[in-house]
Amino acid sequence: MSNTTAINLYIASLNLLQNNILRYTYIIIFIAGNIGCFLNVLIFTRQNYRQLSCSYYILASTFIDLILINFIILLRILNTFNIDPTQTSLIICKIRMYIAQAAGVLIRIFIVLACIDRWAMTSRVVKRRAFTNMKIPKILIPSVIIAWCLITMHVPFYQDIVNHRCIITSTNYTTFYNIFNAFISGLIIPMLMIIFSLLTVRNVRHLQQRVHARVQILVTANVNEQTVQPQAINKKSYDYQLSFMILIQECVYIISNLPFVVYSFYIAITSSWSKPILQTTIETFSMNIVYALLYLNFSSTFYIYTIASHTFRKDLKQLLSYNRFRSILFGNRQNIEDVSFTQDQIRMRTVNMRQ
């Protein structure tokens, strides 16, 4: 067997392995991601979470997750079945890259904003705590979306279909694009996450003694202990649980993002090199695995929260109880039927009494 034949067999085997891995991985991401995002929306729109400004950033991130999952992931699943609309439609080719770039970074930005919100909430400075006002996310979220969508408007202009492949047509832009991704997603965002996470942890440690002292004062003073004290503790419980959940999410993101950063820098450095087909195949295989890991992170938010937080698991259990879940999905039809039935009984009794 010649070297050329051996290389061709190796490339064919690698492509087959890649296709099988990606097919089942993306199907799992698609199903688990949609279920997780749906449950996230139901939980974070409950009364206990609607009172916390941080929940709005999580909800914004969840809705963008849904866009990624139901457009980008769906296209990647179709590609594993040799159905690729980006090979025939230039519009889909350009939109896919634009949504992947804009949505992927927006999700990370909202995680950072949630982290900043937790830092402000635990701060002893009154002006900083003003950042947790409910009006702030309602202004910041649409502003950030509009700003980032405008910043990334350059992405579609360098996408084109060449030899039935949707690719970046400029070598210089390939270098810029990968450095841009690595710089934003691999340096700035993780650094902000680490800085504000450490500041939040420090604030929480300082506040623990103050909260403990406050509870002792409430108990000693006997100031409506049954109503005031539990309410204060529960409010703090949700605040601190959210802080811990976001901290764990950031750790998972930073770890899963490292291969993407390394790959982006590698492509930026070697984009102008002449590469043999075997090296190109290996790079493509590595790229697809890196992106699958990245998208797996985007679809795992709900499961990270479930593992990290006892309060979140408790709320999830209450949500999934049969009557509550049916009421949310289909409305409180049972109560309406009971009321109607009771009214019918009253009418029948009134008629009988008149007779």
NULUM-531682 format. One record per atom (N, C-alpha, C): residue in one letter; x, y, z. Coordinates in steps of 0.05 Angstrom, whole numbers, plus 5000, padded with zeros to 4 digits. Layout:
// NULUM-531682
AXYZ;...
This chain:
// NULUM-531682
M501749765000;M500050005000;M501850255000;S501350434982;S502950674979;S502250875001;N504051075005;N503551275026;N501051445019;T500751494993;T498351654985;T495751514992;T495651254986;T493251094993;T492751085023;A494951055038;A494651045067;A493651305078;I494651525067;I493751795076;I490851835069;N490051755045;N487251785037;N485351625055;L486251375062;L484651215080;L484451335107;Y486651455117;Y486651585143;Y484751825143;I484851975121;I483152215119;I480252135118;A479651925103;A476851835101;A475851735129;S477551595143;S476751495170;S476351725189;L478151925187;L477852155205;L475352315199;N474752345174;N472252485167;N469752335176;L469852065173;L467551905182;L467251925213;L469451915227;L469451935256;L468352215265;Q469352415251;Q468452685257;Q465452715253;N464452615231;N461652635225;N459852495246;N460652255254;N459152115274;N459152255301;I461552345309;I461752485335;I460052735335;L460252895314;L458753145313;L455753095311;R454952895296;R452052845292;R450652795319;Y451752615335;Y450452545360;Y450952755381;T453252885381;T453753105400;T451853335396;Y451453415371;Y449753645365;Y446753575370;I446053325365;I443253245371;I442753265401;I444653165417;I444453185446;I444353485455;I446053645443;I446053935450;I443454065442;F442353985419;F439854105410;F437554035429;I437253785436;I435053695453;I435453795482;A437753745493;A438253825521;A438254125524;G439354265504;G439354555505;G436654685504;N434854585487;N432154695486;N430654635511;I430854395522;I429554335547;I430554505570;G433254535571;G434454695592;G433654985591;C433655105566;C432955385563;C429955425570;F428255235562;F425455255568;F424955265599;L426355085613;L426055075642;L427255315655;N429455415644;N430655665655;N428755895653;V427355925631;V425456135627;V423156115648;L422155875652;L419955835671;L420855895700;I423355825706;I424255865734;I424856165739;F426356285720;F427256555725;F425156765720;T422756685711;T420556865710;T418656835734;R419356675753;R417856645778;R418256895795;Q416456935814;Q416457175830;Q419057205846;N420056995857;N422557015873;N424857115857;Y425057045832;Y427257135815;Y426757395801;R424257455796;R423657715782;R424357955799;Q424757915825;Q425458135842;Q428458185842;L429958025828;L432858045827;L433758135799;S435258355798;S436058455772;S437858265756;C439358095771;C441157905758;C439557705740;S437057645748;S435457455733;S434957545704;Y434857815700;Y434357915674;Y436657865655;Y439157875665;Y441457815648;Y441557515641;I440757355661;I440657065655;I438456995635;L436157135637;L434057085617;L434857175590;A436257405588;A437157505562;A439157315550;S440957205566;S442857005557;S441456755548;T439356675562;T437856435555;T436456465528;F435156695523;F433756735497;F435756725474;I438156835478;I440156825457;I441256545453;D441356395475;D442056115473;D440055965455;L437556035458;L435455905441;L435855965412;I436756215406;I437256285378;I439556115367;L441656105382;L444055945374;L443355645370;I441855535389;I441255255388;I439455185364;N437355355360;N435355295340;N436055395312;F438355525309;F439255605282;F441955485276;I443955565292;I446755465286;I446955165291;I445955075313;I446254785319;I444554615300;L442254715293;L440554575274;L441954555247;L443254765238;L444754755212;L447054555214;R448354545237;R450554355240;R449554065240;I447254015252;I446053755251;I445353675222;L444153855208;L443553795180;L446053735163;N448153875170;N450753835156;N451753555159;T451353435183;T452253155187;T450652955171;F448353045161;F446752875143;F446952955114;N449153105108;N449753195081;N447653385070;I446353535088;I444453745081;I445554005091;D446554175074;D447754425083;D446754655066;P444754805077;P443755035062;P445855255057;T447955265073;T449955475069;T451655425043;Q451455185032;Q452855125007;Q451455234982;T448855284986;T447255364963;T446055644966;S445755744990;S444556004995;S446656195007;L447356394993;L449256595003;L448156745027;I445556795027;I444356935049;I444656775075;I444056515074;I444256345098;I447156325106;C448956315087;C451856295092;C452756545108;K451856775100;K452657025114;K451357055141;I448756985142;I447257015167;I448256825188;R448956575180;R449956385199;R452456485214;M454356585199;M456856685211;M456256925229;Y454457095220;Y453857345235;Y452557275262;I450557095261;I449157015285;I450956875304;A452656695293;A454456545310;A456356735325;Q457356935310;Q459257125322;Q457857305343;A455657435334;A454257635351;A453057495375;A451557285371;A450257145393;A452157025413;G454356905402;G456256775420;G457556965439;V458257205430;V459457405448;V457357525466;L454957575456;L452857695473;L452257525497;I452257265493;I451757075516;I453957125537;R456457145529;R458657195548;R458457465561;I457657665546;I457357935557;I455257945579;F453057805575;F450857805595;F451757645620;I453457445617;I454557315640;I456357505656;V457957665642;V459557865655;V457858075669;L455758165657;L453958355669;L452558235694;A451957985693;A450757845716;A452857835739;C455357795732;C457457785752;C457858065764;I457858275748;I458058545758;I455658615776;D453358525768;D450958565785;D451258435812;R452358195813;R452858055839;R454958205856;W456958315842;W458958465857;W457758725868;A456058855853;A454759105863;A452859035886;M451458815883;M449558735904;M450858695931;T453258575931;T454658515955;T456458745965;S456458965951;S458259185958;S456959345981;R458659465998;R457759636020;R457359926011;V458159985987;V457960255976;V455160285964;V453660475973;V450860515964;V450760575934;K452560735924;K452460795895;K452960555878;R454560365887;R454960125872;R452459945872;R451159935895;R448759775897;R446559875879;A446760135871;A444760245853;A444760105826;F446959965819;F447059815794;F445159585793;T444259495817;T442359275818;T439459365817;N439059625812;N436359735808;N435059585784;M432459535786;M431059375766;M431059525739;K431359785739;K431359935714;K433859895697;I436059835711;I438659815698;I438759595676;P437959345682;P438059145661;P436159195638;K433859335644;K431959395623;K433159595603;I435059755612;I436459945594;I438859815582;L440459675598;L442959555589;L442659335568;I440759165573;I440458925555;I439959005526;P437859165520;P437459245492;P439759415481;S440959585498;S443259755489;S445659585481;V446259375497;V448559205491;V447959045465;I445558945462;I444858785438;I445158955413;I444159205414;I444359375390;I447259445384;A448759515406;A451559595402;A453159375390;W452959135401;W454558915392;W453758815364;C451258825358;C450358755331;C451558945310;L451859205318;L453059395300;L456059355297;I457359285320;I460259245320;I461059015302;T459358805301;T460058565286;T458858565258;M457958795248;M456758805222;M458858745200;H461358745206;H463458695186;H463558395178;V462558215196;V462857935192;V461657835166;P459157895158;P457957775134;P459357855108;F460658085108;F461758195083;F464058025072;Y465357865089;Y467657705081;Y466957405078;Q464357345079;Q463457065075;Q462557025047;D463356795035;D462456735008;D462456435005;I461156344984;I461056054977;I463156004956;V465155834963;V467355764945;V467555464944;N467255344920;N467355054917;N465354914936;H462955024937;H460754914953;H461454914983;R462955114991;R463655145020;R463255435027;C461955485050;C461555755061;C464055825078;I465755995068;I468256055081;I468856355080;I470856425096;I471956705095;I473856715071;T473456905053;T474956915028;T477557065029;S477957215051;S480357385053;S482257265075;T484757225067;T486757115086;T487257325108;N487457575101;N487957785121;N485657805141;Y483157775130;Y480857795149;Y480757545166;T481657315156;T481757075173;T483457115197;T485857235192;T487657305214;T486357495234;F485157705223;F483857905240;F481557785256;Y479957625243;Y477557505255;Y478357325279;N480357155275;N481256975296;N482557125319;I484157325313;I485357485335;I483157635350;F481257745335;F478957885347;F477457705366;N476857465357;N475357265374;N476957195398;A479557135394;A481257055417;A481557275437;F481757525427;F482157755444;F479657805461;I477357805448;I474857865462;I473957635480;S473757395468;S472757165482;S474757025500;G477357055493;G479456915508;G480957075528;L480857345526;L482357515544;L480657705559;I479257885545;I477658095559;I475457975576;I473757815564;I471457705579;I472357525602;P474157335599;P475057175622;P476357345644;M477857555636;M479157725656;M477057875672;L474957975659;L472758115673;L471357925692;M470857675682;M469557475699;M471257415724;I473857385721;I475557315743;I475657545763;I476057795753;I476258025770;I473758065787;F471458075774;F468958125789;F468157885806;S468857645799;S468357415815;S469957435841;L472457505839;L474157525863;L473157755881;L472357975869;L471258195884;L468658125898;T466957965885;T464457875897;T464957685920;V466857505917;V467557325939;V468557475963;R470257675958;R471257845980;R468957995994;N467158105978;N464858245990;N463058066007;V462657825996;V460957636011;V462257566038;R464857526039;R466157466064;R465857696084;H466057946074;H465758176092;H462858196102;L460958116084;L458158146092;L457157936111;Q458457706111;Q457457476127;Q457357556157;Q459357696167;Q459357776194;Q457157986200;R456658166181;R454658376184;R451858246184;V451358046166;V448757916165;V448257766190;H450257626201;H450057476226;H449357666249;A450657896250;A450158086271;A447358196269;R446458236244;R443758346240;R441658156250;V441957896244;V440057696253;V440057676283;Q442357706296;Q442457696325;Q440957936337;I441258166325;I439858406334;I436858366332;L435958256309;L433058206305;L431958016326;V433457806333;V432557606352;V432557736380;T434557886387;T434758006414;T432658216418;A432158376397;A430258596400;A427358496398;N426958256388;N424258146385;N422458316368;V423558426347;V422058606329;V420658436307;N418358346314;N416758186295;N418457966282;E419557806299;E421557616290;E420457416269;Q417957336272;Q416857136254;Q416457236226;T416157496222;T415657596195;T418057726183;V419557886199;V421858036188;V424257866184;Q424957696204;Q427457546201;Q427357346179;P425357166176;P425356976154;P425457106126;Q424057336123;Q423957476097;Q426757566090;A428157686109;A430857786104;A432757556096;I432457336111;I434257106105;I433656986078;N431156956071;N430456846045;N431357026022;K431157286025;K432057466005;K435057436000;K436557426022;K439457386019;K440157106008;S438456916015;S439056646005;S438956635974;Y436956765962;Y436756765933;Y439056935921;D439757155934;D441957315924;D444557155924;Y445157025946;Y447656885948;Y447756635931;Q445456505928;Q445256265911;Q445756345882;L444656565873;L445156665846;L448056735842;S449356855862;S452156915860;S453856665857;F453156455872;F454656205870;F454156075843;M451756075833;M451055955808;M452656085785;I452756355786;I454156495764;I457156445766;L458156425791;L461056375795;L461756095782;I460155895787;I460655625776;I460355635745;Q458455785735;Q458055805706;Q460555935693;E461656135706;E464056265696;E466456075695;C466755915716;C468955725717;C468755525694;V466255425689;V465855235667;V466455365641;Y465555615638;Y466055755612;Y468955795607;I470455885627;I473355935623;I474855685616;I474155465629;I475455205623;I474755105595;S472255115588;S471355015561;S472155205539;N472855455545;N473555645525;N476555645518;L478155515535;L481055515530;L481755385503;P480655145496;P481355035469;P480655215446;F478355365448;F477555545427;F479655775424;V480555875447;V482556095446;V485156005433;V486055765441;V488555655430;V488255605400;Y485955495392;Y485555445364;Y485455705348;S484155905359;S483956165345;S486656295340;F488356285361;F491056395358;F492656235337;Y492355975338;Y493755795319;Y492955865290;I490355885285;I489455945258;I490356225249;A490356415268;A491256685261;A494156695253;I495756525266;I498656515260;I499256365234;T497756155229;T498355975206;T496556015182;S494756215182;S492856245160;S494156285133;S496556395132;S497856455107;S499756225099;W499956015115;W501755795108;W500555615087;S502355485072;S501455275053;S501455015068;K499054885069;K498754645085;K497954405068;P499054175074;P498153925059;P495353855067;I494153685051;I491353615056;I490953465083;L492853315091;L492653165117;L492553365140;Q494253565139;Q494253765160;Q491653925161;T490653995137;T488154135135;T485853975147;T485853715141;T483753535152;T483853515182;I486253495193;I486653485222;I485753755235;E486353975222;E485554235232;E482554265232;T481254165211;T478354175209;T477054005230;F478153775235;F477253595256;F477453735283;S479753855288;S480153995314;S478254225317;M477854375295;M476054605296;M473254515303;N472254305291;N469554215297;N469254115325;I471253985336;I471153895364;I471154125383;V472754325377;V472954575393;V470254715394;Y469054745370;Y466454885369;Y464254725382;A464354465380;A462354295394;A462554325424;L465054345434;L465454385463;L464354665471;L464754865454;L463855135460;L460855145460;Y459455015441;Y456555015440;Y455354845462;L456854645470;L455954485493;L455754655518;N457654835521;N457655015544;N455255205543;F454555305519;F452355485517;F449655355523;S449455095519;S446954955524;S446754825551;S448854865568;S448954725593;S448354895617;T447455145613;T447055335635;T445055225656;F442855125646;F440755015665;F441954785682;Y443454615670;Y444554385684;Y446754465704;I448254665697;I450154775716;I448754885740;Y446655045736;Y445155155758;Y443954945775;T442854735762;T441654515777;T443654375795;I446054325785;I448054195801;I449154375823;A449354635817;A450754815835;A449054915859;S446354935855;S444755075874;S442554895886;H442454875912;H440254735925;H437654885922;T437755145924;T435255315921;T434155285893;F435855275873;F434855245845;F433554965842;R434754765853;R433654495851;R430954485865;K430754615888;K428154625902;K426054765886;D426754985873;D424855135856;D424054965832;L425954815821;L425454645798;L423554425806;K423954305829;K422154095839;K419354195842;Q419054435853;Q416354555856;Q415154605829;L416754705810;L415754765784;L414754515769;L416254295773;L415554055758;L413453885771;S412453975795;S410153835807;S407853845787;Y406253635785;Y404353605764;Y402453835761;N401153915783;N399154125781;N400254395773;R402654465784;R403854715777;R404654725748;F405954505739;F406854495711;F404554505691;R402454365698;R400054365680;R398754635680;S398754765703;S397555035705;S399155235688;I401855215688;I403555395673;I403155355643;L403055095634;L402855035606;L400055085594;F397955005610;F395255005598;F393355195612;G394355335633;G392555515648;G391155355670;N390055505688;N388755375711;N385955295705;R385655105686;R383055015676;R381454865698;Q382954725715;Q381554565736;Q380054745755;N381354965763;N379955155781;N377555275768;I377755335742;I375455455727;I373155255726;E373854995721;E371754795720;E370454765748;D372054775769;D371054745796;D369154985803;V369955225795;V368355465800;V365655435785;S365855355760;S363355325743;S361555115756;F362754895765;F361154685777;F359854785803;T361254935819;T360155035843;T357855235837;Q358155405817;Q356055585810;Q353555445800;D353955225786;D351655065777;D350154945800;Q351654855820;Q350354735844;Q348754955859;I349855195861;I348455405875;I345855475860;R345955485833;R343555545818;R341455325821;M342255065821;M340354845825;M339054865852;R340554925873;R339454945900;R337455175901;T338155405888;T336355635888;T333655565875;V333855425852;V331355345838;V329655155855;N331054965868;N329554775885;N328154915909;M329555105920;M328455255943;M325955415934;R326055525910;R323755685900;R321455505894;Q322055255886;Q319855065880;Q318554975906;
